């Protein structure tokens, strides 16, 4: 579903009347995203460059929107997703960090029951370069191409994308799954789409220690027949034991979630695993 988004997809912004909503709605529109309006409140004397509706139901009826990006605080994310699901939105991206775990569990259950694809929480968003951007991925790191990126880390993937673009390498799609322990989209969920996508020749996985998403992805990729080259970079090699990582999901349980566990699982299905960003880029350029 995410890989099918394009420049014709009608998108609304929940929270469009806020400072960040206005800013990023304009930036996404400038990139080429079809922003058809949003939800929020316009105070007397204020103006908006986009149609503003009281809720998602009104926005969907007026615009035909099928996708939404929620630029709302963490405590308001659950309500935003519930409203979008009730309105019939098919894809929602939630960018807020710090969404309570109990809220995230409710959001995941709600999205599944509604048949809605949830990307988040704590994600920089997604981009099909040259077609659509939902989130705040930096334009300087985006270039249309044939390499798919999936990432837990926003900033590390910005660096990877920027160096790829500088080398003339582009992306077929860039999807940030976020670093929270409870999320709507995991690496394994993206595996079938990238495996079958005719615009994707290879996949870059930007992971990190903690959790078991990379191990899950390796199992899913093997089940699919490991159809395309995978290049993986796992952050946290120098992390000291007992020191908290920045992402809520970066927790190691025994051996599972460790750097060695992830490297071993990925290499077992034919993935190339790198120690530095530059070694990853050099390998992609030579492929």
Buried (B, 14 or more C-beta within 10 A) or exposed (E): EBBEBEEEBBBBBBBBBBEBBBEBBBBBBEBBBBBBBBBBEEEEEEEBEBBBBEBBBBBBEEBEBBBBBBBBBBEBBBBBBBBBBBBBBBBBBBBBBEBBEEBBEBBBEBBEEBEBBBBBBBBBBBBBBBBBBBBBBEBEBBBBBBBBBBBBBBEBBBBBBBBBBEEEBBBBBBBBBBBBBBBBBBBBBBBEBBBEBEBBBBBBBBBBBBBBBBBBBBBBBBEBEBEBBBBBBBBBEEBEEEEEBEBBBBEBEEEEBBBEBBBBBBBBBEBBBBEEBEBBBBEBEEE
